[in-house]
Every structure is written in structure tokens, then in C-alpha cells.
């Protein structure tokens, strides 16, 4: 029904009498009257029983008084319901006992069943005076559009208590309900920012988002019940259903994901991105969690950083960094400085400290070990001990309870379970198992399968060969043509460090039994005897086999020493069939010196005997001379 329809009864009642008198007295229409109904027409029909006045005409209309706006306003004490046509405004006007009201012209009125042919520049719903537009439903507050203080509210009770607050926007049932003088707030959703009183610059989107906020400022809650319990906390951002749900006082927190920072109450400077990230955090601060369930069980721990699915899932303390799905997953009470980067890195850590791991499954089984560093896929995977460093895929992968190992290179010390070993180079000391205090430098250095438990060896560049016995050093590989330097090798020989000194070195008896020979080396024969895998070919690998060498056969030296009854330290006899004899050629100097000394003594004795014979000869000659003179 239009406004024109509402005022038609007033129009009819006001001028019916005037029309009736004029038309009847002029003889233009016959008059027929029945009881209280009046008909005006040309066919003599009676008035309709429901009508007070029934006017019919197919060729003429009805004309009412016309006047200008000036004349209309000059009418003295107009009667309520007085109606006329204003020629200045070209519209109908009526008097409502207080003021003149314009009757909207024809199709420009807004209809309840819809409108057509509208022009947005002139057709609108609203006011033309400087007053707020208030909405009601069932005669109850349903919103207000206020251009004076720039507040715009739509919803039952939304913004209904606002007094001096400005530039607020509320949409939804009871949004910004309690706000009195808070400014620059935006609430979209039922009960969003419900309790806000004087908080400003807040944005709540979703049912009950920022519901309890009273004076907190510059908070953003997006999602059902996001930041629902926040009261005075400021500078918080929550995106997702129940994100920062129980948060009350803390500032500068960011939660993005369903239930992110759900239980947090007063934490500060936390960042949670992902569903259930930092779910159980209560008062912890300066934590960052990115990924589903990242840092989910942290409560009071601080300065943690977790990036990846369930990273630092069980952490309850602080100063940990986990980057990668399931990294530091079980860590609960590690109190300081664990860094895990890679899928399942430090997965089983419970209370380990000062560990650093980079790579998938690094330090995977470590529970309480400390001061370990693992870099590379699977490095220190099984470690349970301390002070180990592994750099390279699979480095120290099998180590469990041994400590103080250093492995640098892919597969270095892979099978090792002993301690205090150093392997630098890919697959260096890879076959060592329980050995300790060994050093290997170079690709594949120190890797014989027959000696897995050696102790205190040094292997530099001996690819494919592990020292055959404990307390040995090996430099170079089977193709090495020369060892040396600017100075000779020196050995400790201080008399003060020696005891049980005896002069029982064999000289000529040993030396004269030796068999000097020439020979050529065979690399294939060496690898066959030792059982090692022969190293890949490279330029110059077999050059050593082309050199005619001079020396001894170790087995000959062994037999010579036995025959002479000499315990010669210059020969090393293998302990099994896969080990090689070795000779220390510099130690041959000692029996040679002894042999020279023995020859010298023999020469002196010979000289003395010669001198004695000469004396005897001289005596005999003198006697002969005397005999000749007598004769």
C-alpha cells in the first residue's frame, strides 16, 4: 500500500460536499440519493451500498483546488485533512493538523510488493533532513544509520547503547551491544564485540568474535568465537573458528587457523598459523608455530619456533626451533636451544638440550642426548649420547650410546657405535663398529671389513684399507708413489722414557741371513688378500706396478730373525689371513749398525793378531840374522 492510498479517505471526505453542491446546482448531473449514500453520474445509477459517494464518468475527471506554494502556506489555520494541488511543486498536499505533507506522485512511491522503473539518483529509502535513520522490528530497536557520528548499526539491539562512540559499524544480533564510547570498531556477526565498552579500532567478524572485549584495542577476530574471551588484550589477530578463544589479557598475538592458540590466556607475541597450532599455550610468549598442530601442547614455554605439521607437538618448555613435519615431535622438557630442521628431525627428543639437526630423520631417536650436531639425511639417526657431530647423509647413523665422535662426509662412521672417533670424507671408517680413538681422513679411508674394532689408528688417504692392528698409522693408498717432505721423520727416543735396556741386537747373524731382492707390486693381489672392494680406477692408479723396487720379502725377514734368535721389531706379522705383512725399513739400521760394530771388532782383533805376528816375525828375523853372523 502506498502513501497515496493512505490519504485517499481524507481527500474524499474533504471535497465531496463541494463537488456535490456544484454539480447538482449546475444541472450537469442528476442526483439520486438513497439513505446515506450519494451517486453522481449521467446514467441515473444508484450509489453502491458500500460507498458514501459514488462518482462515475468515462469521459471526465475530478478537479480539486489549485494554488501556489505561497498561497498554500498563507492559508489561515487550515483544517486537518485539507487537501489541494500545489502548482509550484506540481504535487498534491494535505494538512495533518501540524504541518503540510506532500503526497508522492503516482508511481514514485515505494511499494511493499516491489518497484520498477526506478532512478537511483532520485529514488531511494532514507531521510532528507539531518537526523539518524532508525530501524525497528516489532517496534523494537533493529538498527540505526547515523551520519553525524558515522555509526552504522543493523541488527536487534546492535549498537543500541552507544552514546559518544564514533565511526563504528555493527551488523548482526547484539553486535557492539554494550559499546558506549568506543570508536572505529567493526563488528559483523551475532554478538560480535558484544561487551565492548570503550575499546577502539577492533574488528570482529563471526558469531561471538571478540565477545568479551571491553577495553582492548586494535584486535582483529575473524571466525566463530575468535578472541571470544579477550577483555583488555590489544594488538591481537585471530583468524579461524575458536582461534585465541580463551585469550584474555595478552597482547600482540597472531592466530590463524581453527583452534589456534585456543587455550591461551595471557601469552604475548605468539604467532600460530594452522589448525590447532599452539592449541594449549597458556602464558608462553615469543613462540611461533606454523603448521597443523605445531607446538600444540606447549603451555608455558617461551621462544620456541615450529614450522611444519606437528612440529614441536609435545613441547612444554622453551628455546627450541623445529622446522619440518614432526620435527622435535615428542620434546617435552628440553630447556634450551634445540634446533631441528627437516622431516622428523629429533622426532623422539624428550629432554635433550643444545642439539642441532638439519635433514630428514636426523637425530631421530635421540631422547636426552645433548651437544649433538647432525647435518644430512639420517645423520646420527640412532644417537642416544652426547657431544657427537655428524655432517653428511648417513653419517654416524648407527651410533647409539657412544660420545665425542666426529663424522664429516656421506656415510662417514655409518656403522660406528664406539666413541672418540674422527672420520672426514665420504664413507670414511664406514665399517668401524666398536673401535675407539681412530682417525680417518679422505674418501673411503680406513674401511677394511676384517678389522671392525681397531683402536687408536690413523688413516690418511688409504682408500679401501683399514689399519690391520691397533695403534697404527697409514698414509696414502695402494697407488702412492712417494711419501716424504722437507725433513726426515722423527721418533721419540729419550733415554728417560725407556727401561729394561739391553744390548741384545743381532747383527751379522741376522743381516747375513737377509735376501735382498727386486720386485713389482700388484694392487689386485693386495685387494684379494685383504678382501676389500677394489677402489674405482683413476688416472695413474697402476703406475706403482710399473716401478721395479728393491727391498726384502717380509716372510724372508721373519725366517731370518727366527733363525738368528732375534725378536726384530721392524716386521709386523698379520693376525689373520686377510692382513698383510709390513716392514719398517728404517729399523734395519739398528742391526746393520750392530753388524758394522761386530765387523769392526773383528777387524780390530785381526789387526791385533797381525801386529802380534809381525812382532813375532821381527823376532825370528833377528834370530836368523844372529845365526847367519855366527856361521
PyMOL commands that set and color helices and strands:
alter all, ss='L'
color gray80, all
select helices_A, chain A and resi 3-25+69-74+106-108+495-497+508-511+523-530+543-546+554-564+585-630
alter helices_A, ss='H'
color red, helices_A
select strands_A, chain A and resi 30-34+37-41+53-55+66-67+83-86+91-95+100-103+133-137+140-146+151-154+169-171+186-188+203-205+220-222+237-239+254-256+271-273+288-290+305-307+320-323+338-341+356-358+373-375+389-391+406-408+422-424+439-441+458-460+473-475+517-519+549-551+571-572+582-583
alter strands_A, ss='S'
color yellow, strands_A
deselect
rebuild
show_as cartoon
